[in-house]
Amino acid sequence: MPRLARKNLTTSFLHVMVQGVNKEFIFNDNHCIESYMKIMQEIYPDFDLDILAYCIMSNHSHFAIHTEDIKQLSEFMYKVNSKYARMYNKEHGRCGVLFRNRFQIEPIYSQKHLANCINYIHQNPVKAKMVSKCEDYKYSSYNDYKLNKGIAQSDILKQIFGESSDYLRIFEKDGGKMFMDVERPTFMEAKEYILNGVKEFIEINKVKLQDILSERETLKKLIKYLKYECNISYVNIRKFFQISYGTMDKLKV
């Protein structure tokens, strides 16, 4: 099976994070975590996406997800989180928002970035000192990889890393070093993602490119969209539009 081209990692692979509102412990016992995982597993087959790794913690969760359609991801996360919120609120006698924002995403730009991200996700319980070893935490995909089942059998992984019965060896190279931060993209790698974000902004807001560049408020709105919806850094946005440091400070939202 041919490996995926590096450029395809730019927009199709994402590190997704969800968190409880006010950092509340919304997955505060085994029943809650298992309920969230059950909802996720029930809804998952209805969407065109692949969950490549996951870890459900006490007040937040991490996922590595592949999808060719960002709308599929948005709808999937909305359905999972809203169904869980209704169940949680009913069981705990509460009302109102349960999750902080919809979710956060960070684009994954390369094979190394993806491997680092998966390892980072699995290391979360160890970093939080909940367990001493990844395999001791049962609410992550680590043991799927270790036992070569479920997520570890994804065709997407085979396309990227080749046929392997031990992907953990790839993800945990350098002696199982804990990656505190995933690899950051270069400007050239981020450029394509910025272009896609600009196209989406133009379609959503029904504006023309020349309007964005000539109208300060529209440019501020675009910068906010690229920063918070597409997770593009201010540094790369400034470089892309060739904006001075002083002007960029005034345009930040």
C-alpha positions as CSV (number, residue, x, y, z in Angstrom):
1,M,0.0,0.0,0.0
2,P,1.5,3.4,-1.0
3,R,2.4,5.8,1.8
4,L,0.5,9.1,2.0
5,A,2.3,12.1,0.5
6,R,3.7,14.5,3.1
7,K,1.5,17.3,1.8
8,N,-1.6,15.4,2.6
9,L,-0.7,15.5,6.3
10,T,-1.1,19.3,6.3
11,T,-4.9,19.4,6.5
12,S,-6.1,15.8,7.0
13,F,-4.5,15.0,10.3
14,L,-5.4,16.8,13.5
15,H,-4.7,16.8,17.2
16,V,-8.1,17.4,18.8
17,M,-8.6,18.4,22.5
18,V,-11.8,18.8,24.5
19,Q,-11.9,20.2,28.0
20,G,-14.5,20.7,30.8
21,V,-15.8,24.2,31.3
22,N,-13.8,26.1,33.9
23,K,-11.5,23.0,33.8
24,E,-14.1,21.0,35.7
25,F,-13.6,17.3,36.2
26,I,-16.3,16.2,33.7
27,F,-14.9,12.7,33.5
28,N,-14.6,12.3,37.2
29,D,-15.0,8.5,37.6
30,N,-14.9,5.3,35.6
31,H,-18.6,5.4,34.9
32,C,-18.3,8.8,33.3
33,I,-15.3,7.9,31.2
34,E,-16.8,4.6,30.0
35,S,-20.0,6.4,29.1
36,Y,-18.1,8.9,27.0
37,M,-16.2,6.2,25.3
38,K,-19.4,4.2,24.6
39,I,-21.1,7.3,23.1
40,M,-18.0,7.9,21.0
41,Q,-18.0,4.2,19.7
42,E,-21.7,4.3,18.9
43,I,-21.5,7.5,16.9
44,Y,-18.1,6.9,15.3
45,P,-19.2,4.6,12.4
46,D,-21.6,7.3,11.1
47,F,-18.7,9.6,10.2
48,D,-16.0,9.6,7.6
49,L,-13.0,9.9,9.9
50,D,-10.4,7.8,11.6
51,I,-9.5,8.0,15.3
52,L,-5.8,7.1,15.4
53,A,-5.2,7.6,19.1
54,Y,-7.2,8.8,22.2
55,C,-6.8,9.4,25.9
56,I,-9.7,10.3,28.2
57,M,-8.5,12.1,31.3
58,S,-10.4,13.6,34.3
59,N,-11.2,17.0,32.9
60,H,-10.1,16.8,29.3
61,S,-9.5,14.4,26.4
62,H,-7.0,14.1,23.5
63,F,-7.5,12.6,20.0
64,A,-5.4,12.1,16.9
65,I,-7.9,12.1,14.1
66,H,-7.7,11.8,10.3
67,T,-10.4,13.2,8.1
68,E,-10.6,14.7,4.6
69,D,-13.6,16.8,5.6
70,I,-13.3,19.1,8.6
71,K,-17.1,19.3,8.7
72,Q,-17.2,15.6,9.5
73,L,-15.0,16.2,12.5
74,S,-17.1,19.2,13.7
75,E,-20.4,17.2,13.5
76,F,-18.8,14.2,15.1
77,M,-17.5,16.1,18.1
78,Y,-20.7,18.1,18.5
79,K,-22.8,14.9,18.6
80,V,-20.5,13.1,21.0
81,N,-20.1,16.0,23.4
82,S,-23.7,17.1,23.3
83,K,-25.0,13.6,24.0
84,Y,-22.6,13.1,26.8
85,A,-23.4,16.6,28.3
86,R,-27.2,15.7,28.3
87,M,-26.4,12.4,30.1
88,Y,-24.0,14.0,32.6
89,N,-26.2,16.9,33.5
90,K,-29.2,14.6,34.1
91,E,-27.2,12.2,36.3
92,H,-25.5,15.0,38.3
93,G,-28.5,17.3,38.6
94,R,-26.9,20.2,36.7
95,C,-27.7,22.3,33.7
96,G,-25.8,24.5,31.2
97,V,-22.6,24.2,29.2
98,L,-20.3,21.2,30.1
99,F,-17.5,21.6,27.7
100,R,-15.2,24.6,27.3
101,N,-15.8,25.8,23.7
102,R,-16.5,23.1,21.0
103,F,-13.0,21.7,20.8
104,Q,-9.5,22.7,20.0
105,I,-7.5,21.5,17.0
106,E,-3.9,21.6,16.1
107,P,-3.0,20.6,12.5
108,I,-0.4,17.8,12.1
109,Y,2.2,18.5,9.4
110,S,4.5,15.5,9.1
111,Q,5.0,11.8,9.9
112,K,7.3,12.8,12.8
113,H,4.7,15.3,14.1
114,L,2.0,12.6,14.0
115,A,4.2,10.1,15.8
116,N,5.1,12.7,18.5
117,C,1.4,13.6,18.9
118,I,0.3,10.0,19.4
119,N,3.1,9.4,22.0
120,Y,2.2,12.7,23.7
121,I,-1.5,11.6,23.9
122,H,-0.5,8.2,25.5
123,Q,1.9,9.9,27.9
124,N,-0.8,12.1,29.4
125,P,-1.7,9.9,32.4
126,V,2.0,9.3,33.1
127,K,2.7,13.0,33.0
128,A,-0.2,13.6,35.4
129,K,1.2,10.9,37.7
130,M,-2.0,8.9,37.5
131,V,0.0,5.8,36.5
132,S,3.7,5.0,36.2
133,K,3.4,3.3,32.8
134,C,1.1,4.0,29.8
135,E,-0.2,0.4,29.7
136,D,-1.5,0.8,33.3
137,Y,-4.1,3.4,32.1
138,K,-7.1,1.7,30.5
139,Y,-8.8,4.7,29.0
140,S,-6.4,5.4,26.2
141,S,-5.5,3.6,22.9
142,Y,-2.1,2.6,24.2
143,N,-3.1,-1.0,24.8
144,D,-4.8,-1.2,21.4
145,Y,-1.3,-0.6,19.9
146,K,0.4,-2.9,22.4
147,L,-2.1,-5.8,21.7
148,N,-2.3,-4.9,17.9
149,K,-6.1,-4.5,17.9
150,G,-8.6,-1.9,17.2
151,I,-7.0,1.5,16.4
152,A,-3.6,-0.2,15.9
153,Q,-5.0,-2.0,12.8
154,S,-6.0,1.3,11.0
155,D,-5.3,1.3,7.2
156,I,-4.2,5.0,7.6
157,L,-1.4,4.0,9.9
158,K,-0.2,1.4,7.5
159,Q,-0.2,4.0,4.7
160,I,1.9,6.4,6.7
161,F,4.3,4.2,8.7
162,G,4.1,0.9,6.7
163,E,3.0,-2.5,7.8
164,S,4.0,-3.0,11.4
165,S,3.0,-5.1,14.4
166,D,4.7,-2.7,16.8
167,Y,3.9,0.9,16.1
168,L,4.8,1.8,19.7
169,R,8.4,1.2,18.7
170,I,8.0,4.0,16.2
171,F,6.2,6.4,18.5
172,E,8.4,5.7,21.6
173,K,11.8,5.9,19.9
174,D,14.6,7.6,21.8
175,G,14.0,5.4,24.9
176,G,10.4,6.3,25.4
177,K,11.2,10.0,25.8
178,M,8.1,12.0,26.8
179,F,7.3,14.7,24.2
180,M,6.1,17.7,26.3
181,D,5.3,19.5,23.1
182,V,4.7,18.3,19.6
183,E,6.8,19.5,16.7
184,R,5.9,22.9,15.5
185,P,5.5,23.5,11.7
186,T,7.8,25.7,9.7
187,F,6.3,28.7,7.8
188,M,6.5,26.8,4.5
189,E,4.5,23.9,6.0
190,A,2.0,26.2,7.5
191,K,1.5,28.2,4.3
192,E,-0.8,25.7,2.7
193,Y,-3.0,25.5,5.8
194,I,-3.2,29.3,5.9
195,L,-4.3,29.4,2.2
196,N,-7.1,26.9,3.0
197,G,-8.1,28.9,6.0
198,V,-8.4,32.1,3.9
199,K,-10.5,30.2,1.3
200,E,-12.8,29.0,4.0
201,F,-13.1,32.5,5.5
202,I,-14.0,34.0,2.1
203,E,-16.7,31.3,1.5
204,I,-18.2,31.7,4.9
205,N,-18.2,35.5,5.0
206,K,-19.0,36.1,1.3
207,V,-16.2,38.6,0.9
208,K,-13.5,39.1,-1.7
209,L,-9.7,38.9,-1.1
210,Q,-9.3,42.6,-2.0
211,D,-11.9,43.5,0.6
212,I,-9.9,41.7,3.3
213,L,-6.7,43.5,2.4
214,S,-8.3,46.9,2.2
215,E,-10.7,46.8,5.2
216,R,-9.0,46.7,8.6
217,E,-12.0,45.2,10.5
218,T,-12.3,42.4,7.9
219,L,-8.6,41.7,8.2
220,K,-8.9,41.6,12.0
221,K,-11.8,39.1,11.6
222,L,-9.8,36.9,9.3
223,I,-6.8,37.0,11.7
224,K,-9.1,35.9,14.5
225,Y,-10.5,33.1,12.3
226,L,-7.0,31.8,11.4
227,K,-5.8,32.0,15.0
228,Y,-8.7,30.4,16.8
229,E,-10.4,28.2,14.2
230,C,-7.4,27.1,12.2
231,N,-4.8,27.3,15.0
232,I,-2.3,29.3,13.0
233,S,0.3,31.2,15.0
234,Y,0.4,35.0,14.9
235,V,4.0,34.7,13.7
236,N,3.0,32.7,10.6
237,I,0.0,34.9,9.9
238,R,2.2,38.0,10.0
239,K,4.8,36.5,7.7
240,F,2.1,35.3,5.2
241,F,0.5,38.8,4.9
242,Q,3.8,40.6,5.3
243,I,2.5,42.7,8.2
244,S,4.8,44.7,10.4
245,Y,5.2,43.8,14.1
246,G,3.6,47.0,15.2
247,T,0.6,46.6,12.9
248,M,0.2,43.0,13.9
249,D,0.0,43.9,17.5
250,K,-2.9,46.2,16.7
251,L,-4.7,43.6,14.7
252,K,-4.6,40.8,17.3
253,V,-7.9,40.0,18.9
